[in-house]
């Protein structure tokens, strides 16, 4: 069973509609492109379609029918790229998907769903899930499933039932559905369609009643071939999108390896080939897997992670050797095959900066990798920033092989920031001004200088739990000691006296 998906709105059309001037909105819109015979219509909005315009028509003829037609240049390459991305996204329903650009303005996605229906508890529920997912994407799509790719293509575009919801046609109803379609459903060129209509052959049924030899002589072999493909008589291969590239290298041995030493000795050659593939793709290893296959077919996996993307073969060999020393492997009658793969990779940007800083960062990442290999992924942590401006939530610890979060702008913070702020008694000259004196741990401190406030509010996406906006002040006492204080809540909005806390010191 094959399925054809047709987005009835062009994937890049929205931006062109938004670019229209305010006084042009509401007028019929068409995208145009250069083709044989001059400028032709590439895609139409609903208003232009309602006025009788169709894709492939010359711009001159379209303006003669609709003088107020707005036109914008099309971007076929951008549409094809967007359609290819959409086809890859459709891989959630079947591994066999392909974009079908064909003629400009007629595009869609082919999906081979044979055998996939049972994963969704039937074809009806599969089509329903597709329709729901496309609605969430904001796309209006027409779905049609049929025994052949050609028939599914025609039904999705020209059968009125497909406009009302997902359409599924079985083998028994396929001939009747095909016969009722217009000739454009046969995926022919615009010139062939016009010649057929000029002869009064409007429907596929009328074309199929004609002698095949006469059709081939007058219109070429493509016409009878398309009819046979739509009927399912002639097979049509689907050229699916290739899966994501796999980075791997392997070695086979004439004599089985009985010890770990020869296995370690084979590592450099495997890593050199793997790192060469990564280098050409501009990527680095985040997770490495060495698979050892015994003579009896049993396999063992030895995995290692990296704190940052790496394609340094010498470093990767060190962490693999560390893991091999700590993993119990029953070699049995020997290892006959080694396979090294990189199941998880990340882009590696070529950049030039502070050489000393880059070298220090690389050394730290490599040290973390070796510690992980010895102590395990849960045994090594690194400091990481978090998505919060509240000081006690702004940083924390994360697994070392996950890397740190994106760096934040430099903030003026004291050397010591407490995990939990401590309450103090403070006195301020004005309600919303800085403190002039405070008592902390039974000691009174008189403030000589103060800076602030720095206002920090709790995150809007979290349940505040009674948290209030904080005003932070950097203060210096008469003895020269520096503290970081904050007032909990905005004093001039609260009915009770404000509460003061000490959160850090320098």
Secondary structure, DSSP 8 states (H G I E B T S, - for coil): -EEEEEESS-TTHHHHHHTS-GGGTTS-EEEEEEETTEEEEEEE-HHHHHTT--TT-BHHHHHHH-TT-EEEE--HHHHHHHHHHHHHHGGGT-S-EEEE--STT--EEEEE-TTTGGGGTSHHHHHHHHHHHHHHHT--EEEEEESSHHHHHHHHHH-HHHHHS-EE--HHHHHHHHHTSBGGGG---HHHHHHHHHTT--BHHHHHTS-HHHHHHHH-HHHHHHHHHHHTSS-------------EEEEEEEEEE-SHHHHHHHHHHHHHHHHHHHHHHTEEEEEEEEEEEETTS-EEEEEEEEEEEE--HHHHHHHHHHHHHHS----TT-EEEEEEEEEEEEE-------HHHHHHHHHHHHHHHHHHHHH-GGG-EEEEE-S--SGGGSEEEEEGGG------------SEEEEEEEEEEEEESSTTS-EEEEEETTEEEEEEEEEEEEEE---TTS--TT---EEEEEEEETTS-EEEEEEES-GGG-SS--EEEEEEE-
